[in-house]
Amino acid sequence: MTTHAAATLAYNGSGIDGSLFSSVTGFARDTRWLNSAIDLWTTAGLAVFAVLMVIGWWNARRRGARAMTLALAVPVSVAVTFAVAEVVKKFVAEVRPCYSLPHDYYIEACPVRSDYAFPSGHSTTAFATVAALWLLDRRLSAVAAVFALFEGFTRVYVGAHYPHDVVGSAILALPVAYVVSRVIARAATPLVARLSTGVLQPLLTTQAPETGTPS
């Protein structure tokens, strides 16, 4: 790739899938009755992933130290993955679609130019949750996957991101969150097992602490 082509990719993503982006925002223009609901959901809907994390933690209390460690690893993995995505975002420095395609229909206000587009932070959070939950509870992960796909769609619908920003988020988030969760599980399970017998026992396990046998 030439330097000129790299610079074009870095600053203007409309050449990748701008036509698809315009099709989705055109759909948003034709479904104005949905605009307010989706604009609210695109950020507030992230609470769904927090709820799934809490459910995973609650269920893990009955499943032993490794499961609890994986449950506690989910928010950590998501935070680490989000931080990685922010570094990538600064490195790529792709301007938001509202600057490259100013005549398209936008629901979300155009941010400052230094708030870059690739990858999508919202989608990164969503897909990182999917990957981290996969190690803990695949049913919860499947539910998270459905909401993650919808979250990605809403980010394009409101005009905040190109489709490739969402796809890039998934490609980045899924392996990073998966690896971080596995590393945490391997390193921290013995610690969680020890903590489960102390004052944190009610938060980490449903098993009652062992008591000595009377002589």
Number of C-alpha atoms within 10 A of each C-alpha: 6 7 8 9 9 11 14 14 17 16 17 19 23 22 10 13 13 18 13 15 23 22 15 22 21 16 13 22 18 12 10 11 10 11 19 11 10 20 17 11 16 21 13 10 18 17 11 15 25 15 11 19 23 16 14 22 24 17 16 23 21 14 15 17 23 19 23 26 27 29 28 24 27 31 22 18 28 27 17 18 27 26 14 15 23 18 13 15 22 15 12 18 21 25 24 26 24 19 15 16 17 11 9 17 20 21 17 15 10 15 14 10 13 12 14 24 26 29 31 28 22 20 30 33 27 31 33 33 31 31 28 32 31 21 18 25 18 14 11 18 24 15 15 24 21 13 20 28 16 16 25 25 19 24 25 26 29 22 25 24 27 30 24 21 25 27 19 17 26 25 15 20 30 22 16 21 30 23 14 19 28 17 14 18 22 12 12 17 18 14 11 22 18 12 16 23 16 11 9 12 18 14 13 27 24 16 14 10 12 7 6 6 5 4 3
